[in-house]
Amino acid sequence: MYPRIIINTDHIIHNSKMMVQKAKENHIDSIMAVVKVFAGHYDLINSLVETGIHQIGDSRIENLKLLTHIQLPKCLLRLPMISEVDDVVQYADISLNSEIKTIKALNQAAKKSNINHQIILMFDLGDLREGLYYSKPYIHIVENILDLSHIELLGIGANLTCYGGLVPNKKILNRLIHIKDVIESKFNLHLKIVSGGNSSTVTLFDQSEIPKAINHLRLGESILFGKETSYGTNIEGLHQDNFIFEAEIIECQTKPSLPDGDTSINSFGEKVQIEDKGAMKRAILAIGKQDVMLNYLKPIDTSISIIGGSSDHLILDVTGRDYDIGQIVQFRVDYPGLLLLMNSNYVKKIFK
């Protein structure tokens, strides 16, 4: 059945083992596997447990609810909503946090359930997504956290590159180390985790750029695609082509390349610029923007190209190629494309 995405589990397991080893070689002894693209698919996520990772991280509590039998600590990566704190303390051992009001609500939920909940306090090192801004006062917030009866401050962390594109380097990461030193000295405690970012930090491996106190990373794309995310370069020894997307042709006809008449916006409110290329053999595939943004797909057959689509249709230029209805076209996908396809109920998932 199509459309479908084929997932090479063996390659992903290999990548995970390799990233754990490479992290150890760079004095990072704890790795959280970021599995949000798997949309809670238990068997695939469970296969990572034996690769040496230390925690499982997902952005959706709905996915963590499906992973209760995974024998590793589970972390909610997106800052919790106050409206979901009861579920957070039940289904996540750890959560990333930056708001004291939310942390107090988590404490009340944990107290009600008579459990302890661990948090990683997030700091914004300049990328301008989540976290307490590194140059602003934070001691009073730590004081409040340490006074809570059912919250454990497991460590501190930062996120880089995801919003502002801030590239990690020693100077940036030392902002987090300074915060660690201040907190540990002020409160006479030891922070078990100093989480220095995600797969963008991997670009610093083997360069003596990662401060020694960084002992934890949250890795998704490097495990899944074998790439670091600061510059998108391949990591030596890892597999990159772990996901192949396939869709079926439902129409294949030669038509003009320009609409015949006046044009306005399309069904997505876009004014599309269409080039006149004369008569064109056009293949329509049964996949659309409801499932994935089309620019996240790259045809494996480089002689054909995507020219557009709608919510349910993908249109290809297959001029001069021997394509017909019922045939299957294969695509490579990037990380955002995979995220959307895996979360579409209309796309079959095939594990091999």
NUVO-270673 format. One record per residue: residue in one letter; chain; x negated, y negated, z negated of N, C-alpha, C in turn. Coordinates in steps of 0.1 Angstrom, whole numbers. Example, Ala and Ser with C-alpha at 12.3 -4.5 7.8 and 13.67 -1.06 7.14 Angstrom:
<nodes>
A,A,-132,57,-78,-123,45,-78,-132,33,-78
S,A,-128,22,-71,-137,11,-71,-129,0,-79
</nodes>
This chain:
<nodes>
M,A,-8,12,0,0,0,0,-9,-13,0
Y,A,-4,-23,7,-11,-35,8,-2,-47,4
P,A,-8,-58,1,-22,-61,-1,-28,-54,-13
R,A,-41,-53,-13,-47,-46,-24,-62,-51,-26
I,A,-67,-50,-38,-81,-53,-41,-88,-41,-46
I,A,-99,-38,-40,-107,-26,-43,-118,-30,-52
I,A,-119,-24,-64,-129,-28,-75,-139,-17,-77
N,A,-152,-20,-75,-162,-10,-77,-166,-10,-91
T,A,-160,-1,-99,-163,0,-113,-177,3,-117
D,A,-183,13,-109,-197,17,-112,-206,5,-111
H,A,-204,-3,-101,-213,-15,-99,-212,-25,-110
I,A,-199,-27,-115,-197,-36,-126,-203,-31,-139
I,A,-202,-18,-141,-209,-12,-153,-224,-14,-152
H,A,-230,-12,-140,-244,-14,-138,-248,-28,-141
N,A,-240,-38,-136,-243,-52,-138,-243,-55,-153
S,A,-233,-50,-160,-231,-53,-174,-243,-48,-182
K,A,-248,-35,-179,-260,-30,-186,-272,-38,-183
M,A,-273,-42,-170,-285,-50,-167,-285,-64,-174
M,A,-273,-70,-175,-272,-83,-181,-275,-83,-196
V,A,-271,-72,-202,-274,-70,-216,-289,-69,-218
Q,A,-296,-61,-209,-310,-59,-210,-318,-72,-207
K,A,-313,-80,-197,-320,-92,-193,-318,-102,-204
A,A,-307,-102,-211,-304,-111,-222,-314,-108,-234
K,A,-316,-95,-237,-325,-91,-247,-339,-96,-244
E,A,-343,-95,-232,-356,-99,-227,-358,-114,-229
N,A,-347,-121,-231,-347,-136,-233,-342,-139,-247
H,A,-345,-130,-256,-342,-132,-271,-327,-135,-274
I,A,-318,-130,-265,-304,-131,-268,-298,-117,-271
D,A,-295,-115,-283,-291,-101,-287,-277,-98,-287
S,A,-268,-108,-283,-254,-105,-284,-247,-111,-272
I,A,-239,-103,-265,-232,-107,-253,-217,-104,-254
M,A,-209,-114,-251,-195,-113,-250,-191,-112,-235
A,A,-185,-101,-232,-180,-99,-218,-167,-106,-216
V,A,-167,-116,-207,-155,-124,-204,-147,-116,-193
V,A,-135,-111,-197,-127,-102,-189,-114,-107,-184
K,A,-112,-120,-185,-99,-126,-181,-95,-123,-167
V,A,-104,-121,-158,-100,-118,-144,-94,-104,-143
F,A,-96,-95,-153,-90,-82,-152,-76,-81,-157
A,A,-70,-92,-162,-56,-94,-165,-52,-82,-174
G,A,-60,-78,-184,-56,-68,-194,-57,-54,-189
H,A,-63,-51,-177,-64,-37,-172,-73,-29,-182
Y,A,-67,-21,-190,-74,-14,-201,-86,-6,-196
D,A,-84,3,-187,-94,13,-183,-107,6,-179
L,A,-105,-4,-170,-117,-11,-165,-124,-18,-177
I,A,-117,-25,-186,-123,-32,-197,-130,-22,-206
N,A,-123,-11,-209,-128,-1,-218,-141,5,-213
S,A,-143,5,-199,-155,11,-194,-167,2,-197
L,A,-165,-11,-200,-176,-19,-204,-182,-17,-218
V,A,-174,-10,-226,-177,-9,-240,-190,-2,-242
E,A,-193,8,-234,-206,15,-236,-218,9,-229
T,A,-216,-3,-224,-227,-9,-216,-236,-18,-226
G,A,-233,-18,-238,-241,-26,-248,-236,-40,-251
I,A,-224,-43,-246,-219,-56,-249,-214,-56,-264
H,A,-211,-68,-269,-208,-68,-284,-194,-73,-287
Q,A,-188,-81,-278,-174,-85,-279,-167,-86,-265
I,A,-154,-86,-266,-146,-88,-254,-139,-101,-255
G,A,-140,-109,-245,-133,-122,-245,-123,-124,-234
D,A,-111,-130,-238,-101,-132,-228,-94,-146,-232
S,A,-89,-153,-222,-83,-166,-224,-68,-165,-228
R,A,-62,-153,-226,-48,-151,-228,-45,-141,-239
I,A,-37,-145,-249,-34,-136,-260,-26,-125,-254
E,A,-18,-127,-244,-10,-116,-238,-19,-105,-233
N,A,-31,-108,-228,-40,-97,-223,-46,-90,-235
L,A,-50,-98,-246,-56,-91,-258,-46,-82,-264
K,A,-33,-84,-263,-23,-75,-269,-24,-61,-262
L,A,-29,-61,-250,-30,-48,-243,-43,-41,-246
L,A,-51,-47,-254,-65,-41,-256,-67,-38,-271
T,A,-56,-35,-278,-57,-32,-293,-66,-20,-296
H,A,-67,-10,-286,-75,2,-289,-89,1,-284
I,A,-93,-11,-278,-107,-13,-275,-115,-14,-288
Q,A,-126,-6,-289,-133,-6,-301,-145,-16,-302
L,A,-141,-28,-299,-151,-39,-300,-143,-51,-305
P,A,-149,-61,-312,-142,-73,-316,-137,-80,-303
K,A,-125,-86,-305,-119,-93,-293,-118,-108,-297
C,A,-120,-116,-287,-121,-130,-289,-111,-137,-279
L,A,-103,-147,-285,-95,-156,-277,-104,-167,-272
L,A,-106,-169,-259,-116,-178,-254,-110,-192,-253
R,A,-97,-193,-249,-91,-206,-248,-87,-211,-262
L,A,-89,-224,-265,-85,-229,-278,-70,-224,-281
P,A,-68,-219,-293,-54,-215,-296,-44,-226,-296
M,A,-32,-223,-291,-20,-231,-293,-15,-229,-308
I,A,-11,-240,-314,-5,-238,-328,7,-229,-327
S,A,14,-229,-316,26,-221,-315,23,-206,-314
E,A,10,-202,-312,7,-188,-311,-2,-183,-322
V,A,-4,-190,-333,-14,-186,-343,-11,-173,-349
D,A,2,-170,-351,5,-157,-357,0,-145,-348
D,A,2,-146,-335,-3,-136,-326,-18,-136,-325
V,A,-24,-148,-326,-39,-149,-325,-46,-141,-336
V,A,-41,-143,-349,-48,-136,-360,-45,-121,-359
Q,A,-34,-117,-353,-30,-103,-352,-38,-96,-341
Y,A,-41,-103,-330,-46,-96,-318,-60,-100,-314
A,A,-65,-111,-320,-79,-116,-318,-87,-115,-331
D,A,-98,-109,-331,-107,-109,-343,-114,-123,-344
I,A,-116,-129,-333,-123,-142,-332,-116,-151,-323
S,A,-117,-164,-326,-112,-174,-316,-121,-186,-316
L,A,-122,-192,-304,-129,-205,-302,-120,-216,-306
N,A,-126,-226,-314,-118,-237,-319,-125,-250,-320
S,A,-117,-261,-319,-123,-274,-320,-114,-284,-328
E,A,-102,-279,-332,-92,-288,-339,-90,-283,-353
I,A,-92,-291,-363,-91,-287,-376,-76,-284,-380
K,A,-67,-291,-373,-53,-288,-376,-49,-274,-371
T,A,-55,-270,-360,-52,-256,-355,-59,-246,-364
I,A,-71,-249,-368,-78,-240,-377,-71,-238,-390
K,A,-65,-248,-396,-57,-247,-408,-45,-239,-405
A,A,-39,-240,-394,-27,-232,-390,-31,-217,-389
L,A,-42,-215,-383,-47,-201,-383,-50,-195,-397
N,A,-55,-203,-405,-57,-199,-419,-44,-195,-426
Q,A,-33,-203,-424,-20,-200,-430,-15,-187,-424
A,A,-16,-185,-411,-12,-173,-405,-19,-161,-410
A,A,-33,-162,-411,-41,-151,-416,-38,-148,-431
K,A,-35,-158,-438,-32,-156,-452,-18,-149,-454
K,A,-9,-153,-445,4,-146,-445,3,-131,-442
S,A,-6,-128,-433,-8,-114,-429,-19,-107,-438
N,A,-25,-114,-447,-35,-109,-456,-47,-103,-448
I,A,-52,-111,-438,-64,-107,-430,-73,-120,-430
N,A,-85,-117,-426,-95,-128,-424,-97,-130,-409
H,A,-98,-142,-405,-100,-145,-390,-113,-153,-388
Q,A,-120,-149,-379,-133,-155,-376,-132,-165,-365
I,A,-139,-176,-366,-139,-186,-356,-153,-190,-352
I,A,-154,-194,-339,-166,-201,-334,-162,-215,-332
L,A,-169,-225,-339,-166,-239,-337,-173,-244,-325
M,A,-165,-249,-316,-170,-254,-303,-175,-268,-303
F,A,-186,-271,-297,-191,-284,-295,-193,-288,-280
D,A,-189,-300,-277,-190,-305,-263,-204,-311,-262
L,A,-213,-305,-254,-226,-310,-252,-227,-320,-241
G,A,-216,-324,-235,-216,-334,-224,-208,-330,-212
D,A,-204,-317,-212,-196,-313,-200,-182,-318,-200
L,A,-177,-322,-211,-164,-329,-213,-152,-319,-211
R,A,-154,-307,-215,-142,-298,-217,-140,-297,-232
E,A,-138,-285,-237,-134,-284,-251,-146,-285,-260
G,A,-143,-289,-273,-154,-290,-283,-155,-304,-290
L,A,-160,-304,-302,-163,-316,-308,-175,-323,-301
Y,A,-173,-336,-298,-184,-342,-290,-197,-343,-299
Y,A,-208,-338,-294,-220,-335,-301,-225,-347,-309
S,A,-223,-359,-304,-229,-371,-311,-220,-378,-321
K,A,-208,-372,-323,-198,-378,-332,-199,-370,-345
P,A,-194,-376,-357,-195,-369,-370,-187,-356,-370
Y,A,-192,-345,-376,-186,-333,-377,-187,-326,-390
I,A,-195,-332,-399,-197,-325,-412,-184,-324,-420
H,A,-175,-334,-420,-163,-333,-427,-154,-322,-422
I,A,-155,-319,-409,-147,-308,-403,-152,-295,-408
V,A,-165,-293,-408,-171,-281,-414,-167,-279,-428
E,A,-168,-290,-436,-164,-289,-450,-150,-283,-452
N,A,-141,-289,-443,-127,-284,-444,-126,-269,-440
I,A,-133,-265,-430,-133,-251,-426,-138,-242,-437
L,A,-149,-246,-444,-155,-237,-454,-146,-236,-466
D,A,-136,-246,-468,-127,-245,-479,-115,-236,-477
L,A,-114,-231,-465,-102,-223,-461,-104,-209,-466
S,A,-94,-203,-471,-95,-190,-478,-96,-178,-468
H,A,-90,-179,-456,-89,-167,-448,-95,-170,-434
I,A,-104,-180,-433,-112,-183,-421,-126,-182,-424
E,A,-133,-174,-415,-148,-173,-416,-154,-181,-404
L,A,-163,-190,-408,-171,-197,-397,-182,-188,-392
L,A,-179,-180,-381,-188,-171,-376,-200,-177,-369
G,A,-198,-189,-363,-209,-195,-356,-204,-208,-349
I,A,-212,-213,-340,-209,-224,-332,-212,-221,-318
G,A,-206,-228,-309,-208,-226,-294,-206,-238,-286
A,A,-209,-236,-273,-207,-247,-263,-204,-241,-250
N,A,-197,-248,-242,-194,-244,-228,-200,-254,-219
L,A,-206,-249,-208,-213,-257,-198,-208,-254,-184
T,A,-208,-264,-176,-207,-262,-161,-192,-260,-157
C,A,-183,-256,-166,-170,-252,-161,-161,-264,-157
Y,A,-163,-276,-163,-155,-287,-159,-164,-298,-152
G,A,-173,-303,-160,-181,-315,-155,-193,-310,-147
G,A,-196,-297,-146,-207,-293,-139,-221,-295,-145
L,A,-220,-298,-159,-233,-301,-166,-242,-288,-166
V,A,-254,-290,-160,-263,-278,-159,-271,-277,-172
P,A,-271,-264,-177,-278,-262,-190,-293,-264,-188
N,A,-300,-270,-198,-314,-270,-199,-318,-271,-213
K,A,-331,-271,-216,-336,-271,-230,-331,-283,-237
K,A,-331,-294,-231,-326,-307,-238,-312,-306,-242
I,A,-303,-301,-233,-289,-300,-235,-287,-289,-246
L,A,-293,-278,-245,-291,-267,-255,-296,-271,-269
N,A,-307,-279,-269,-312,-283,-282,-302,-292,-290
R,A,-293,-298,-283,-282,-305,-290,-274,-296,-299
L,A,-272,-284,-294,-265,-274,-302,-273,-269,-313
I,A,-286,-267,-311,-295,-262,-321,-296,-273,-332
H,A,-297,-285,-329,-297,-296,-339,-285,-295,-348
I,A,-273,-293,-342,-261,-291,-350,-262,-279,-359
K,A,-267,-268,-354,-269,-256,-362,-277,-259,-374
D,A,-289,-265,-372,-298,-268,-383,-292,-277,-393
V,A,-284,-287,-389,-278,-296,-398,-267,-289,-407
I,A,-259,-281,-400,-249,-273,-408,-255,-263,-417
E,A,-265,-256,-413,-271,-246,-422,-278,-252,-434
S,A,-284,-263,-431,-291,-270,-442,-282,-277,-452
K,A,-272,-283,-446,-262,-291,-455,-254,-281,-464
F,A,-250,-270,-458,-241,-261,-466,-248,-248,-471
N,A,-261,-247,-468,-269,-235,-473,-263,-222,-469
L,A,-260,-221,-456,-254,-209,-450,-262,-205,-437
H,A,-258,-193,-433,-264,-188,-420,-253,-186,-410
L,A,-254,-193,-398,-245,-191,-388,-249,-178,-380
K,A,-240,-168,-379,-244,-156,-373,-245,-157,-357
I,A,-237,-166,-352,-236,-168,-337,-239,-182,-334
V,A,-249,-184,-324,-251,-197,-318,-249,-194,-303
S,A,-237,-197,-298,-234,-192,-284,-237,-203,-274
G,A,-247,-201,-266,-253,-211,-257,-247,-212,-243
G,A,-234,-208,-242,-227,-210,-229,-224,-197,-222
N,A,-223,-198,-209,-218,-187,-201,-228,-183,-190
S,A,-223,-179,-179,-233,-174,-168,-241,-185,-162
S,A,-238,-198,-165,-246,-208,-160,-259,-209,-167
T,A,-260,-204,-180,-272,-204,-188,-282,-194,-183
V,A,-276,-184,-176,-285,-173,-170,-296,-179,-161
T,A,-293,-190,-155,-303,-196,-146,-316,-200,-153
L,A,-316,-200,-167,-327,-204,-174,-335,-191,-179
F,A,-330,-180,-176,-338,-167,-180,-352,-168,-174
D,A,-361,-163,-182,-375,-161,-179,-382,-174,-176
Q,A,-377,-185,-181,-383,-198,-179,-388,-205,-192
S,A,-386,-198,-204,-389,-204,-217,-381,-217,-219
E,A,-369,-218,-214,-361,-229,-215,-350,-228,-225
I,A,-346,-216,-229,-335,-213,-238,-341,-213,-252
P,A,-337,-223,-261,-342,-223,-274,-340,-210,-281
K,A,-350,-206,-290,-350,-193,-296,-338,-191,-305
A,A,-332,-202,-310,-320,-200,-319,-307,-196,-312
I,A,-307,-198,-298,-296,-193,-291,-296,-178,-291
N,A,-285,-172,-296,-286,-157,-297,-273,-150,-291
H,A,-265,-158,-284,-253,-153,-279,-249,-160,-266
L,A,-243,-152,-256,-238,-158,-244,-224,-151,-241
R,A,-216,-159,-234,-203,-153,-230,-203,-152,-214
L,A,-204,-140,-210,-207,-137,-195,-196,-131,-188
G,A,-192,-137,-177,-182,-132,-168,-187,-130,-154
E,A,-190,-141,-147,-193,-140,-133,-206,-133,-131
S,A,-216,-134,-140,-229,-127,-138,-227,-112,-138
I,A,-218,-107,-147,-215,-93,-147,-206,-89,-135
L,A,-197,-97,-131,-187,-93,-121,-193,-95,-107
F,A,-200,-106,-105,-205,-109,-91,-220,-109,-90
G,A,-227,-106,-101,-242,-106,-101,-248,-119,-97
K,A,-242,-130,-102,-247,-144,-99,-247,-152,-111
E,A,-257,-162,-112,-256,-172,-122,-248,-183,-116
T,A,-242,-191,-125,-232,-201,-120,-236,-215,-120
S,A,-248,-218,-123,-253,-232,-122,-255,-235,-107
Y,A,-261,-226,-100,-264,-228,-86,-259,-218,-77
G,A,-252,-207,-82,-246,-197,-74,-256,-187,-68
T,A,-268,-186,-74,-278,-177,-68,-276,-163,-73
N,A,-280,-153,-65,-279,-139,-69,-289,-136,-79
I,A,-286,-127,-88,-295,-122,-99,-301,-109,-94
E,A,-314,-109,-94,-322,-97,-89,-318,-84,-97
G,A,-315,-74,-89,-312,-61,-95,-297,-59,-97
L,A,-289,-68,-94,-275,-67,-97,-267,-66,-84
H,A,-255,-60,-85,-246,-59,-73,-237,-71,-72
Q,A,-236,-76,-59,-227,-88,-57,-214,-84,-51
D,A,-213,-74,-42,-201,-71,-35,-193,-60,-42
N,A,-187,-64,-53,-180,-55,-62,-165,-55,-60
F,A,-160,-65,-52,-146,-66,-49,-143,-68,-34
I,A,-134,-60,-29,-130,-62,-15,-115,-63,-15
F,A,-110,-74,-8,-96,-76,-7,-91,-72,7
E,A,-80,-65,8,-74,-60,20,-60,-64,22
A,A,-56,-69,34,-43,-73,37,-39,-68,51
E,A,-26,-66,53,-21,-60,66,-16,-71,75
I,A,-19,-69,88,-13,-77,99,1,-74,101
I,A,10,-84,101,24,-82,103,29,-89,116
E,A,21,-97,122,23,-103,135,10,-106,142
C,A,9,-103,155,-3,-107,162,1,-111,176
Q,A,1,-124,179,5,-129,192,-4,-141,196
T,A,-4,-143,209,-11,-155,214,-1,-167,215
K,A,-5,-178,210,3,-190,209,-5,-202,211
P,A,1,-214,214,-7,-226,214,-13,-229,200
S,A,-24,-236,199,-30,-239,186,-24,-252,180
L,A,-16,-260,188,-10,-272,182,5,-270,181
P,A,11,-275,170,26,-275,170,32,-283,181
D,A,43,-279,186,50,-285,198,60,-295,193
G,A,56,-308,191,65,-318,186,59,-326,175
D,A,67,-336,169,62,-344,158,60,-335,146
T,A,50,-339,138,47,-331,126,47,-340,113
S,A,50,-334,102,50,-341,89,42,-333,79
I,A,47,-332,67,40,-324,57,45,-310,58
N,A,37,-300,53,41,-286,53,48,-283,40
S,A,50,-270,37,58,-265,26,51,-268,13
F,A,38,-271,13,30,-275,1,28,-290,0
G,A,35,-297,8,34,-312,7,21,-317,13
E,A,14,-309,21,2,-313,27,3,-318,42
K,A,-4,-328,46,-5,-332,60,-17,-325,66
V,A,-14,-315,73,-25,-306,79,-30,-312,92
Q,A,-44,-313,92,-50,-317,105,-53,-304,113
I,A,-47,-304,125,-48,-292,133,-56,-295,146
E,A,-66,-288,149,-74,-290,161,-68,-283,173
D,A,-68,-289,184,-63,-283,197,-74,-274,203
K,A,-72,-261,202,-82,-252,208,-76,-244,219
G,A,-64,-249,224,-58,-242,235,-51,-229,230
A,A,-49,-220,239,-42,-208,235,-51,-200,225
M,A,-44,-194,215,-51,-188,205,-44,-175,201
K,A,-52,-164,199,-46,-152,194,-45,-153,179
R,A,-33,-153,173,-31,-155,159,-26,-143,152
A,A,-33,-139,141,-28,-128,133,-22,-133,120
I,A,-10,-129,117,-4,-132,104,-5,-120,95
L,A,-10,-123,83,-12,-112,73,-2,-114,61
A,A,2,-103,55,12,-104,44,5,-107,31
I,A,1,-119,30,-5,-125,17,-4,-140,18
G,A,-3,-147,7,-1,-161,8,-6,-168,-4
K,A,-3,-181,-4,-7,-190,-15,-1,-187,-29
Q,A,10,-179,-28,16,-175,-41,7,-165,-48
D,A,-2,-159,-41,-11,-149,-47,-26,-154,-48
V,A,-30,-163,-39,-44,-167,-39,-45,-180,-30
M,A,-53,-189,-34,-56,-200,-25,-65,-195,-14
L,A,-61,-198,-2,-67,-191,10,-82,-194,12
N,A,-86,-206,7,-101,-209,9,-110,-201,0
Y,A,-104,-193,-9,-112,-184,-18,-114,-170,-11
L,A,-109,-168,1,-111,-156,8,-121,-158,20
K,A,-129,-149,22,-139,-149,33,-138,-136,41
P,A,-134,-137,54,-133,-125,62,-146,-118,63
I,A,-146,-105,61,-159,-97,63,-163,-97,78
D,A,-153,-97,87,-156,-99,101,-158,-113,104
T,A,-170,-118,105,-173,-132,106,-170,-138,120
S,A,-165,-130,129,-160,-135,142,-146,-140,142
I,A,-139,-138,130,-126,-143,129,-126,-154,118
S,A,-115,-162,117,-115,-173,107,-101,-175,103
I,A,-100,-181,90,-87,-185,85,-84,-198,90
I,A,-72,-200,95,-68,-213,100,-56,-219,92
G,A,-51,-212,83,-40,-217,74,-31,-207,69
G,A,-20,-212,63,-10,-202,58,0,-210,50
S,A,9,-202,43,20,-207,35,21,-198,23
S,A,32,-199,16,33,-192,3,32,-177,5
D,A,36,-172,16,37,-157,18,29,-152,30
H,A,22,-161,38,16,-158,50,2,-164,51
L,A,-8,-156,56,-21,-160,60,-23,-159,75
I,A,-27,-170,81,-29,-170,96,-44,-170,99
L,A,-47,-161,108,-61,-159,112,-62,-162,127
D,A,-74,-168,131,-77,-169,145,-85,-156,149
V,A,-79,-147,156,-86,-135,160,-88,-135,175
T,A,-89,-146,182,-90,-147,196,-103,-139,201
G,A,-100,-131,211,-111,-123,216,-114,-110,209
R,A,-106,-108,198,-109,-96,190,-97,-86,192
D,A,-100,-73,190,-90,-63,192,-82,-60,179
Y,A,-74,-70,175,-66,-68,163,-51,-66,168
D,A,-44,-58,160,-29,-57,163,-22,-54,150
I,A,-8,-55,151,0,-53,138,-3,-39,132
G,A,-2,-39,119,-5,-26,111,-19,-25,108
Q,A,-28,-32,114,-42,-31,110,-45,-38,98
I,A,-56,-35,91,-60,-40,78,-73,-49,80
V,A,-72,-61,74,-83,-70,75,-89,-71,61
Q,A,-102,-71,60,-109,-71,47,-116,-84,45
F,A,-116,-88,32,-122,-101,28,-130,-99,15
R,A,-140,-107,15,-148,-109,2,-141,-120,-6
V,A,-141,-120,-19,-135,-130,-27,-145,-136,-37
D,A,-143,-148,-41,-151,-154,-51,-144,-153,-64
Y,A,-150,-159,-75,-145,-157,-88,-131,-163,-90
P,A,-128,-176,-85,-115,-181,-86,-105,-172,-78
G,A,-109,-167,-66,-100,-159,-59,-96,-146,-66
L,A,-106,-140,-72,-104,-128,-79,-95,-130,-91
L,A,-97,-141,-98,-88,-145,-109,-73,-145,-105
L,A,-71,-151,-94,-57,-153,-89,-51,-139,-84
L,A,-59,-132,-76,-55,-119,-71,-52,-109,-82
M,A,-60,-108,-92,-58,-99,-103,-46,-102,-111
N,A,-42,-115,-111,-31,-119,-119,-18,-119,-111
S,A,-19,-115,-98,-7,-114,-90,-1,-100,-91
N,A,12,-99,-94,19,-86,-95,21,-80,-81
Y,A,19,-88,-71,21,-83,-57,9,-77,-51
V,A,-2,-77,-58,-15,-72,-52,-18,-59,-60
K,A,-20,-49,-52,-24,-36,-58,-38,-36,-63
K,A,-41,-30,-74,-55,-29,-79,-60,-14,-77
I,A,-71,-12,-70,-76,1,-68,-90,1,-74
F,A,-92,11,-83,-105,12,-90,-112,24,-85
K,A,-125,22,-82,-133,34,-77,-146,35,-84
</nodes>
